[in-house]
């Protein structure tokens, strides 16, 4: 058991890559390409929103600045 944990920690990038590949294959076989892409898009969106929250970036402020930029361009 100790050897397995040692292998995993020494090759963490490979192990994570294999797990991600397994999940992608599962989703593709279960849901199909477009539903899998849809799920991936929301995972990425959730990651971005969570990252902004961790960094103290306000979503409300971003939306307000975006809307103001649209008003200025017109």
Backbone as a chain_set.jsonl record, in Angstrom:
{"seq": "XXXXXXXXXXXXXXXXXXXXXXXXXXXXXXXXXXXXXXXXXXXXXXXXXXXXXXXXXXXXXXXXXXXXXXXXXX", "coords": {"N": [[0.829, -1.195, 0.0], [1.949, 1.222, 0.75], [3.784, 1.613, -1.289], [2.119, 2.11, -3.446], [0.931, 4.57, -2.756], [3.24, 6.126, -2.729], [3.961, 5.992, -5.436], [1.748, 7.309, -6.55], [1.999, 9.924, -5.469], [4.45, 10.672, -6.548], [3.845, 10.779, -9.2], [1.72, 12.561, -9.653], [0.565, 14.299, -11.555], [0.16, 12.644, -13.786], [-1.611, 10.779, -12.714], [-3.838, 12.373, -12.027], [-4.455, 13.267, -14.602], [-5.217, 10.846, -15.83], [-7.514, 10.242, -14.335], [-9.146, 12.447, -14.964], [-9.385, 12.014, -17.73], [-10.786, 9.59, -17.664], [-13.23, 10.418, -16.53], [-14.091, 12.193, -18.554], [-14.367, 10.421, -20.731], [-16.393, 8.764, -19.695], [-18.527, 10.635, -19.462], [-18.822, 11.353, -22.171], [-19.59, 8.909, -23.346], [-21.928, 8.419, -21.933], [-23.601, 10.752, -22.111], [-23.118, 11.993, -24.582], [-21.529, 14.117, -27.088], [-22.292, 16.951, -27.236], [-23.844, 17.428, -24.929], [-21.933, 16.811, -23.024], [-20.047, 18.829, -23.546], [-21.606, 20.998, -22.806], [-21.923, 20.512, -20.044], [-19.22, 20.725, -19.322], [-18.773, 23.42, -19.916], [-20.279, 24.698, -17.93], [-18.933, 23.787, -15.691], [-16.478, 25.062, -16.029], [-17.348, 27.732, -15.94], [-18.273, 27.804, -13.288], [-15.846, 27.398, -11.972], [-14.468, 29.746, -12.698], [-16.126, 31.742, -11.54], [-15.893, 30.991, -8.845], [-13.15, 31.383, -8.467], [-12.985, 34.148, -8.842], [-14.49, 34.948, -6.633], [-12.856, 34.028, -4.542], [-10.691, 35.709, -4.931], [-11.729, 38.106, -4.286], [-13.126, 39.559, -6.14], [-15.875, 41.3, -7.343], [-18.79, 40.115, -8.762], [-21.01, 41.61, -9.356], [-19.9, 44.155, -9.709], [-18.363, 43.723, -12.018], [-20.352, 43.155, -13.923], [-21.735, 45.586, -13.87], [-19.735, 47.36, -14.833], [-19.414, 46.283, -17.381], [-21.953, 46.739, -18.525], [-21.99, 49.515, -18.442], [-19.917, 50.033, -20.242], [-21.092, 49.128, -22.57], [-23.096, 51.037, -22.887], [-21.596, 53.341, -23.33], [-20.402, 52.813, -25.794], [-22.481, 52.997, -27.618]], "CA": [[0.0, 0.0, 0.0], [2.845, 2.361, 0.839], [4.376, 1.776, -2.617], [1.092, 2.707, -4.315], [0.838, 5.982, -2.394], [4.475, 6.755, -3.173], [3.84, 6.134, -6.889], [0.739, 8.341, -6.829], [2.545, 11.251, -5.154], [5.54, 10.976, -7.47], [3.284, 10.935, -10.54], [0.39, 13.132, -9.41], [0.032, 14.844, -12.803], [-0.319, 11.521, -14.609], [-2.776, 10.188, -12.049], [-4.961, 13.302, -12.207], [-4.792, 13.216, -16.026], [-5.952, 9.604, -16.089], [-8.84, 10.37, -13.718], [-9.912, 13.39, -15.789], [-9.702, 11.303, -18.975], [-11.825, 8.607, -17.363], [-14.497, 11.146, -16.388], [-14.496, 12.697, -19.873], [-14.846, 9.264, -21.504], [-17.678, 8.371, -19.126], [-19.543, 11.609, -19.852], [-19.049, 11.255, -23.612], [-20.355, 7.686, -23.624], [-23.236, 8.486, -21.286], [-24.423, 11.886, -22.516], [-22.839, 12.45, -25.934], [-20.57, 15.211, -27.201], [-22.796, 18.291, -26.949], [-24.217, 17.519, -23.511], [-20.682, 16.835, -22.277], [-19.505, 20.177, -23.686], [-22.477, 21.855, -22.003], [-21.528, 20.286, -18.655], [-17.871, 21.277, -19.166], [-18.881, 24.878, -19.923], [-20.746, 25.131, -16.619], [-17.85, 23.533, -14.739], [-15.516, 26.15, -16.22], [-17.985, 28.94, -15.414], [-18.244, 27.691, -11.834], [-14.461, 27.607, -11.548], [-14.149, 31.174, -12.851], [-16.857, 32.487, -10.508], [-15.278, 30.672, -7.558], [-11.844, 32.046, -8.434], [-13.25, 35.578, -8.62], [-14.924, 35.1, -5.245], [-11.67, 33.865, -3.699], [-9.815, 36.862, -5.113], [-12.43, 39.303, -3.836], [-13.673, 40.292, -7.287], [-17.326, 41.332, -7.268], [-19.484, 39.857, -10.023], [-21.89, 42.755, -9.565], [-19.07, 45.228, -10.242], [-17.993, 43.363, -13.391], [-21.545, 43.325, -14.764], [-21.992, 47.022, -13.945], [-18.741, 47.941, -15.738], [-19.725, 45.808, -18.724], [-23.138, 47.459, -19.008], [-21.57, 50.902, -18.684], [-19.123, 50.026, -21.473], [-22.035, 49.002, -23.684], [-23.777, 52.327, -23.031], [-20.643, 54.317, -23.883], [-20.13, 52.496, -27.209], [-23.637, 53.308, -28.47]], "C": [[0.87, 1.254, 0.0], [3.479, 2.655, -0.521], [3.391, 2.449, -3.574], [0.973, 4.2, -4.027], [2.077, 6.745, -2.852], [4.437, 6.993, -4.676], [2.876, 7.262, -7.248], [1.317, 9.733, -6.585], [3.684, 11.648, -6.074], [5.037, 11.273, -8.878], [1.891, 11.545, -10.482], [-0.234, 13.692, -10.683], [-0.544, 13.761, -13.695], [-1.591, 10.928, -14.019], [-4.004, 11.073, -12.235], [-5.405, 13.301, -13.671], [-5.594, 11.983, -16.391], [-7.37, 9.694, -15.533], [-9.711, 11.319, -14.53], [-10.311, 12.737, -17.104], [-10.801, 10.28, -18.785], [-13.188, 9.277, -17.236], [-14.994, 11.654, -17.745], [-15.053, 11.558, -20.726], [-16.217, 8.814, -21.007], [-18.792, 9.312, -19.559], [-19.847, 11.528, -21.351], [-19.888, 10.031, -23.962], [-21.769, 7.755, -23.06], [-24.134, 9.555, -21.899], [-24.234, 12.318, -23.96], [-21.983, 13.704, -25.904], [-21.134, 16.551, -26.732], [-23.237, 18.456, -25.498], [-22.971, 17.55, -22.631], [-20.037, 18.207, -22.357], [-20.291, 21.181, -22.858], [-22.108, 21.745, -20.518], [-20.161, 20.911, -18.395], [-17.909, 22.805, -19.116], [-19.328, 25.381, -18.557], [-19.72, 24.843, -15.53], [-16.824, 24.657, -14.819], [-16.075, 27.465, -15.672], [-17.967, 28.938, -13.888], [-16.848, 27.915, -11.281], [-14.101, 29.092, -11.597], [-14.845, 32.002, -11.779], [-16.268, 32.229, -9.122], [-13.925, 31.342, -7.395], [-12.022, 33.535, -8.167], [-13.645, 35.823, -7.169], [-13.735, 34.992, -4.305], [-10.745, 35.074, -3.768], [-10.481, 38.176, -4.708], [-12.984, 40.146, -4.966], [-15.19, 40.181, -7.239], [-17.942, 41.122, -8.653], [-20.394, 41.029, -10.367], [-21.123, 43.929, -10.183], [-18.681, 44.954, -11.694], [-19.17, 43.587, -14.332], [-21.849, 44.812, -14.942], [-21.019, 47.697, -14.916], [-19.001, 47.524, -17.183], [-20.913, 46.559, -19.316], [-22.805, 48.918, -19.284], [-20.752, 50.995, -19.962], [-20.029, 49.905, -22.696], [-22.756, 50.322, -23.947], [-22.87, 53.354, -23.673], [-20.425, 54.082, -25.364], [-21.286, 52.891, -28.119], [-23.716, 54.738, -28.819]], "O": [[0.556, 2.233, -0.677], [3.688, 3.817, -0.868], [3.786, 3.26, -4.411], [0.919, 5.007, -4.955], [1.973, 7.883, -3.312], [4.829, 8.06, -5.147], [3.152, 8.069, -8.136], [1.141, 10.628, -7.412], [3.871, 12.832, -6.354], [5.718, 11.937, -9.658], [0.984, 11.096, -11.182], [-1.444, 13.572, -10.875], [-1.607, 13.935, -14.291], [-2.534, 10.613, -14.745], [-5.084, 10.582, -12.562], [-6.603, 13.331, -13.951], [-6.543, 12.062, -17.171], [-8.322, 9.268, -16.187], [-10.886, 11.034, -14.763], [-11.449, 12.886, -17.55], [-11.658, 10.118, -19.653], [-14.183, 8.778, -17.762], [-16.183, 11.556, -18.047], [-16.091, 11.712, -21.37], [-17.102, 8.515, -21.809], [-19.864, 8.87, -19.971], [-21.007, 11.625, -21.752], [-20.798, 10.115, -24.787], [-22.701, 7.209, -23.649], [-25.304, 9.294, -22.179], [-25.123, 12.962, -24.517], [-21.739, 14.283, -24.845], [-20.511, 17.221, -25.908], [-23.024, 19.513, -24.902], [-22.949, 18.235, -21.609], [-19.53, 18.708, -21.354], [-19.718, 22.103, -22.278], [-21.994, 22.755, -19.824], [-19.96, 21.555, -17.366], [-17.159, 23.417, -18.356], [-18.811, 26.388, -18.072], [-19.643, 25.579, -14.546], [-16.355, 25.147, -13.792], [-15.358, 28.222, -15.018], [-17.678, 29.961, -13.268], [-16.684, 28.549, -10.238], [-13.506, 29.628, -10.662], [-14.223, 32.873, -11.17], [-16.158, 33.152, -8.315], [-13.589, 31.815, -6.31], [-11.297, 34.116, -7.36], [-13.194, 36.786, -6.548], [-13.616, 35.781, -3.367], [-10.094, 35.422, -2.783], [-9.861, 39.237, -4.781], [-13.282, 41.325, -4.773], [-15.729, 39.082, -7.107], [-17.65, 41.861, -9.593], [-20.531, 41.396, -11.534], [-21.634, 44.612, -11.07], [-18.675, 45.874, -12.513], [-19.003, 44.144, -15.417], [-22.183, 45.248, -16.044], [-21.435, 48.518, -15.734], [-18.827, 48.324, -18.102], [-20.878, 46.968, -20.477], [-23.29, 49.493, -20.259], [-20.892, 51.969, -20.701], [-19.762, 50.51, -23.735], [-22.997, 50.682, -25.1], [-23.327, 54.161, -24.483], [-20.277, 55.039, -26.124], [-21.065, 53.103, -29.311], [-24.633, 55.151, -29.528]]}, "num_chains": 1, "name": "protein.A"}
